[in-house]
Amino acid sequence: MLLAARVVLSWRMHVRPIRRVLITVGFLAATFSPVWAQEWVPLEKKEVKERRSLLGGGSQWLGKTSGKPARLKGLPEEMGTKLSYFSARIGGQQTWLVIGSPPAGSKPRTSPRFIADTDQDGDLSDEKIVAGRKKREGGWLFGRTVDHYGPLTFKPADDADSADVELTFQYYGADGLAASPAFERAGDVTVDGQEYHLILSDGNADGRFDGFYGPSKKQSQEEETDSKWTVFSEFDAISITLKDARPAAEDAVIYRFWDTPPLTKTLRLKDVYYHLEVKPDGSAIRLAKTDLPVGTLDVGCADAYLTLFSECGLQELQGSGGKWRLPAGRYVCWSLGLRLTDEAGVVWTLQGSGDTGKLGEIVIEPDKTVALKMGPPLKVKTEARQISGLFGRNRYVSMGLTGQAGESYSHGAYKNRWRLPPPKLKILDESGQVMANGQFEYG
């Protein structure tokens, strides 16, 4: 018996450049040769009143541990009996956090108690129990109410010279606990007559603001988006917007989805690169114009789009016939896909589904072209398995789409941002007769 599946995809696209991406941040491991240098610009310390995004501001997602840590002691009885333990990396040290029960006799929807090992000595007997408060995140329509705690200041008891780390915590119940910077550094910089508002976040929770991002082999090999994102928590973060721009203005959004990408050592403003220097305490920043060697990435597909991170920061690539000039360096592919607009103006999108294949890690060398063909023709891979159940044997068939670079795609295409129904399946015998029909499901 033959398992047959035929998929024919034709991609044509009118390429239009991305207008919204004005700024990227980056660092190049080449010799730094400043052409123009700016004076130090002061940055003020400001309280973070609202997190702008889970993909920004240095938030760390913390999962529950399997049980009470062996080295943790002194837990107050007032915390109750229903306890959840969490571990965070704060100031370079493993730090324990505990969510307990709401106070006895409290009203419904009262936040549970919270306690943290702020002096990082493994003893909670000298710590104060923190009362939480309910706080809405993400708006009233699609948001949710979470338990909010802090700000709390962390400082090792045995290291008086270490920097203070100030954090707030958001408890999402079964979904876990998030740790976020309680304060950030903010200020305005003027470059070539244009003012920008800049925010620095202590993304790696070490009390400093000069933790610059660099791509790693580990991050390039991760297939799951959450795992790739976890790597960013090892570095600080930066946010840049046009000063006084109207929120509705298209060019006011610099990074689109990435409102606070990881901090890197070079800033690009309107195709001009600037070396970035930051005071360790985040009190000041300055820029110096520099020239960087560049190479070319050619993916051989005019309809491709990619999001890359590197020592040259965030690069959102689309158009240009699938061929782009990029600063030399090592790049990690965050996401990819195919997008075309047909003659009727309908936008068709096929998103990547995790595995980026040969595009996972890309090295651009000066004055050289890296050719990594991606996209169609796509290969269809099916896998069949048989499971015995209550009503007999059931047969399940899964399907995957793979491009020329070994990158995988979701088998559900989008039409103008609306996902199409999953494809259907026919099983044929050796003579081509239909033996069974099936319908794939998303999941």
C-alpha positions in Angstrom: 0.0 0.0 0.0 1.3 3.4 -0.9 0.9 6.6 1.1 0.6 9.4 -1.5 0.7 13.1 -1.0 1.3 15.7 -3.6 1.8 19.4 -2.8 2.5 22.0 -5.5 3.3 25.5 -4.4 4.0 28.4 -6.7 5.4 31.6 -5.3 5.4 34.9 -6.9 5.7 38.2 -5.1 5.9 41.9 -5.7 8.7 42.8 -3.3 8.2 45.9 -1.3 10.9 47.1 1.2 10.2 47.2 4.9 9.7 50.8 5.8 9.2 50.4 9.5 12.6 49.1 10.3 14.7 52.2 10.8 17.1 51.1 13.5 19.0 47.9 14.3 21.5 47.4 17.1 24.7 45.5 16.6 28.3 44.7 17.4 31.1 43.7 15.1 34.2 41.9 16.2 36.2 44.0 13.8 38.6 46.8 14.6 36.6 49.8 15.9 37.6 53.0 14.1 35.4 56.0 15.2 34.8 58.7 12.6 32.6 60.9 14.9 32.1 60.7 18.6 29.3 62.1 20.8 29.6 63.4 24.3 28.3 61.2 27.2 24.5 61.5 27.4 23.0 61.1 30.9 20.3 58.5 31.5 17.8 58.8 34.3 16.7 56.0 36.6 13.0 55.5 36.2 10.5 53.0 37.7 9.0 50.5 35.3 5.3 51.1 35.8 4.1 48.7 33.1 5.9 46.0 31.1 5.7 46.7 27.4 6.1 43.2 26.2 7.0 39.7 27.4 9.6 39.8 24.6 11.3 42.8 26.1 12.4 44.5 29.2 14.5 41.6 30.4 11.8 39.5 31.9 12.8 36.0 33.1 10.3 33.1 33.1 10.8 30.9 36.1 9.4 27.4 36.3 8.5 25.5 39.5 11.1 23.2 41.0 10.2 19.6 41.8 10.2 20.2 45.5 11.7 22.0 48.4 15.4 22.8 47.8 17.7 20.9 50.2 19.8 24.0 51.0 16.8 26.3 51.7 15.9 26.8 55.3 14.1 29.1 57.7 10.7 29.2 55.8 8.2 31.0 58.0 5.1 29.0 59.0 2.9 31.9 57.9 3.6 31.0 54.3 1.1 28.1 54.7 1.3 24.5 53.4 0.6 25.0 49.7 4.0 26.1 48.5 5.6 26.6 45.1 9.4 27.0 44.8 11.2 28.9 42.1 14.8 29.5 41.3 16.2 32.6 39.5 19.7 33.7 38.5 20.1 37.1 40.2 23.5 38.9 40.5 25.1 35.8 39.1 23.8 33.6 42.0 21.1 31.1 42.3 18.3 32.7 44.3 15.2 31.0 45.8 11.7 32.4 45.7 8.6 30.9 47.3 4.9 31.4 46.6 2.7 30.4 49.5 -1.0 30.4 50.4 -3.2 33.5 50.8 -3.6 34.7 54.4 -6.1 32.7 56.5 -9.6 34.2 56.4 -8.7 36.5 53.5 -11.2 37.5 50.8 -11.5 35.6 47.5 -9.0 36.5 44.8 -6.5 37.6 47.5 -2.9 37.2 46.2 -0.9 34.4 47.8 2.0 35.2 50.1 5.5 35.7 48.6 9.0 35.5 50.1 12.4 35.9 48.4 16.0 35.2 49.6 17.1 38.8 49.0 20.5 38.4 50.7 21.0 35.1 48.8 22.3 33.1 51.9 19.7 30.3 51.6 18.0 31.3 54.9 14.5 32.8 54.8 14.2 33.3 58.5 15.5 36.9 58.2 13.3 37.8 55.2 10.0 39.5 55.2 6.8 38.0 53.7 5.6 40.2 50.8 1.9 40.9 50.2 0.9 40.9 46.6 -1.6 43.0 44.6 -3.7 42.2 41.6 -2.7 43.9 38.4 -4.0 43.8 34.9 -1.6 43.0 32.0 -2.2 43.2 28.3 -5.4 45.3 28.3 -8.9 44.5 29.3 -9.9 42.6 26.2 -7.1 40.1 25.7 -5.1 40.6 28.9 -5.2 38.8 32.2 -5.0 39.6 35.9 -1.8 38.5 37.7 -0.4 38.7 41.2 2.3 41.4 41.4 5.1 41.7 44.0 7.8 44.2 44.7 10.0 45.9 44.0 12.5 44.0 46.0 16.3 44.7 46.3 18.7 41.7 46.1 22.3 42.0 47.4 24.5 39.1 48.6 25.1 39.2 52.4 28.8 38.3 51.9 29.6 40.8 49.1 29.2 44.5 50.1 30.7 45.7 46.9 28.2 44.0 44.6 25.6 46.1 42.7 22.0 46.1 44.0 19.5 44.3 41.8 15.9 45.6 41.9 13.2 43.4 40.6 9.4 42.9 40.5 7.7 39.6 40.2 4.5 38.5 38.4 2.8 35.3 39.4 0.8 33.5 36.7 -0.4 30.6 38.7 0.2 27.3 36.9 2.0 29.1 34.1 4.9 30.1 36.4 6.6 33.2 37.8 8.2 36.1 35.9 11.0 38.3 37.2 11.4 41.8 35.7 13.6 44.8 36.3 11.9 47.3 38.7 13.8 50.2 37.2 15.4 51.2 33.9 17.6 53.9 32.5 16.1 56.3 30.1 17.1 59.4 28.1 17.2 61.1 24.7 20.0 61.1 22.1 20.2 63.3 19.1 21.9 62.0 15.9 22.0 64.0 12.6 19.2 66.2 13.8 16.9 63.4 14.8 16.0 62.8 18.4 15.5 59.2 19.7 14.2 58.1 23.1 16.4 55.3 24.5 15.8 52.9 27.4 18.2 50.4 28.9 17.1 47.4 31.0 19.1 45.2 33.3 18.0 42.1 31.4 20.4 39.6 33.1 19.6 40.9 36.6 23.2 41.6 37.6 22.8 45.2 38.6 24.7 46.5 35.6 23.6 47.8 32.2 26.6 46.8 30.0 25.8 43.2 29.3 26.2 43.0 25.5 24.6 40.2 23.5 26.6 37.8 21.3 25.3 34.8 19.4 26.1 31.3 20.6 26.2 27.8 19.1 23.6 26.7 21.7 21.1 29.3 20.7 21.5 28.5 17.0 20.7 24.9 17.6 17.6 25.4 19.6 14.4 24.6 17.6 11.8 25.9 20.1 11.3 29.6 20.3 11.0 29.6 24.1 14.4 28.0 24.3 16.0 30.5 22.0 14.4 33.4 24.0 15.8 32.0 27.3 19.3 32.8 26.0 18.5 36.5 25.8 18.1 36.6 29.6 21.9 36.3 29.9 22.2 39.9 28.5 20.8 43.4 29.0 18.1 44.9 26.7 17.6 48.2 24.8 14.6 50.0 23.5 14.7 52.8 20.9 11.9 54.9 19.5 11.6 58.2 17.6 11.1 60.9 20.2 7.6 62.5 20.4 6.4 60.4 17.5 2.7 59.6 17.5 2.0 56.0 18.5 -0.2 55.5 15.4 2.6 56.7 13.1 4.1 53.8 11.1 7.7 55.0 11.5 7.3 55.4 15.3 7.6 51.6 15.7 11.3 50.8 15.3 11.4 47.1 16.0 7.8 46.2 15.5 7.3 42.9 17.5 10.7 43.3 19.2 10.2 46.5 21.2 13.1 45.7 23.5 15.7 43.5 21.8 19.0 42.4 23.4 21.7 45.1 23.9 24.5 45.0 21.4 27.6 47.1 20.7 26.7 48.8 17.5 23.8 51.0 16.7 22.5 51.6 13.1 20.6 54.8 12.5 19.3 55.2 8.9 22.1 53.0 7.5 24.9 54.6 9.4 26.6 52.5 12.2 27.5 53.9 15.6 29.7 52.2 18.2 27.9 52.1 21.6 29.4 52.7 25.0 27.5 52.4 28.3 28.5 53.2 31.8 28.3 50.0 34.0 25.6 51.6 36.2 23.6 52.8 33.2 24.0 56.4 34.1 25.2 57.5 30.7 25.6 56.4 27.1 27.5 57.7 24.1 27.7 56.9 20.3 30.6 57.1 17.9 30.2 56.7 14.2 32.1 53.9 12.6 32.6 52.0 9.3 32.0 48.2 9.3 33.1 45.6 6.8 30.1 43.9 5.1 29.3 40.7 3.2 26.3 39.3 1.4 23.6 36.8 2.3 21.8 35.2 -0.7 19.0 32.7 0.1 18.0 32.4 -3.5 14.3 33.1 -2.8 12.7 36.5 -3.5 9.7 35.7 -1.3 11.7 34.8 1.9 11.7 36.8 5.1 14.0 36.2 8.1 14.6 37.6 11.5 18.3 37.3 12.5 20.2 38.2 15.7 23.9 38.7 15.9 26.7 40.8 17.3 25.2 43.3 14.8 21.9 43.2 16.6 18.4 42.6 15.1 18.0 42.3 11.3 14.6 41.9 9.8 15.1 40.9 6.2 12.6 40.9 3.3 12.6 41.9 -0.3 15.7 42.7 -2.3 15.3 39.5 -4.3 16.4 37.4 -1.2 19.8 39.0 -1.2 21.0 41.4 1.5 24.2 43.2 2.4 25.0 42.6 6.1 27.8 43.5 8.5 30.3 40.7 8.8 29.8 38.5 11.8 27.9 35.4 13.2 24.1 35.4 13.0 21.4 33.3 14.7 18.1 32.8 12.8 15.2 33.5 15.1 12.4 33.0 12.6 11.7 32.7 8.9 9.0 32.2 6.3 7.7 32.8 2.8 5.4 35.7 1.9 3.9 36.7 -1.5 1.2 39.1 -2.8 -0.8 37.8 -5.7 -2.3 39.8 -8.6 -5.5 40.3 -6.6 -3.5 41.9 -3.7 -4.0 38.9 -1.4 -1.1 38.3 0.9 -0.1 34.6 1.3 2.2 33.6 4.2 3.8 30.3 5.1 5.5 30.5 8.5 8.6 28.5 9.7 7.8 26.0 12.4 11.0 25.8 14.5 13.8 24.0 12.8 15.8 26.5 10.7 18.1 23.9 9.1 21.3 25.3 7.6 20.0 28.8 8.3 20.3 28.3 12.1 23.8 29.7 12.2 25.1 32.0 9.4 28.6 33.5 9.2 29.0 36.5 7.0 32.6 37.3 5.9 33.8 40.7 4.6 33.4 41.1 0.8 32.1 37.6 0.4 28.7 36.1 -0.5 27.1 33.3 1.6 24.7 31.3 -0.6 22.1 29.3 1.4 19.1 28.5 -0.8 15.9 28.2 1.1 12.2 27.9 0.2 10.6 26.0 -2.7 10.6 23.4 -4.1 9.3 22.2 -0.7 9.6 18.5 0.3 6.6 16.8 1.9 7.4 14.3 4.6 4.7 12.1 6.0 4.9 9.7 8.9 2.3 7.0 9.7 1.8 5.1 12.9 -0.7 2.7 14.3 -2.2 2.9 17.8 -4.5 0.4 19.3 -7.5 1.9 21.1 -10.8 1.0 22.7 -12.5 0.8 19.3 -9.7 -1.0 17.5 -6.6 0.1 15.7 -6.3 3.7 14.7 -3.9 5.0 12.1 -2.4 8.5 12.4 -0.5 10.3 9.7 1.6 13.5 10.4 3.0 15.8 7.7 5.9 18.3 7.5 7.2 20.7 4.9 10.9 21.2 4.4 12.7 23.8 2.3 16.0 23.6 0.4 18.1 24.6 3.4 16.4 22.0 5.6 14.2 24.6 7.2 10.7 23.4 8.3 7.4 25.1 7.7 4.0 24.9 9.2 1.6 23.1 6.8 -1.1 25.7 7.4 -0.8 28.7 5.2 -2.2 32.2 6.0 -4.4 34.3 3.7 -4.3 37.9 4.7 -3.5 37.0 8.3 -6.2 34.3 8.5 -5.0 30.7 8.8 -6.5 28.4 6.2 -8.1 25.0 7.1 -5.5 22.2 7.4 -4.9 20.1 4.2 -6.7 16.9 3.4 -5.2 13.4 2.8 -5.9 10.6 0.4 -4.5 7.1 0.8 -4.1 5.1 -2.5 -3.3 1.5 -3.2 -0.8 0.3 -5.8 -3.3 0.8 -8.7 -4.2 4.4 -7.6 -7.5 3.6 -6.1 -8.6 5.7 -3.1 -8.6 3.5 0.0 -9.2 6.2 2.6 -9.7 9.9 3.0 -8.4 12.0 6.0 -8.2 15.5 7.3 -5.1 16.9 9.1 -5.6 18.8 12.3 -3.6 21.6 13.9 -2.1 20.7 17.2 
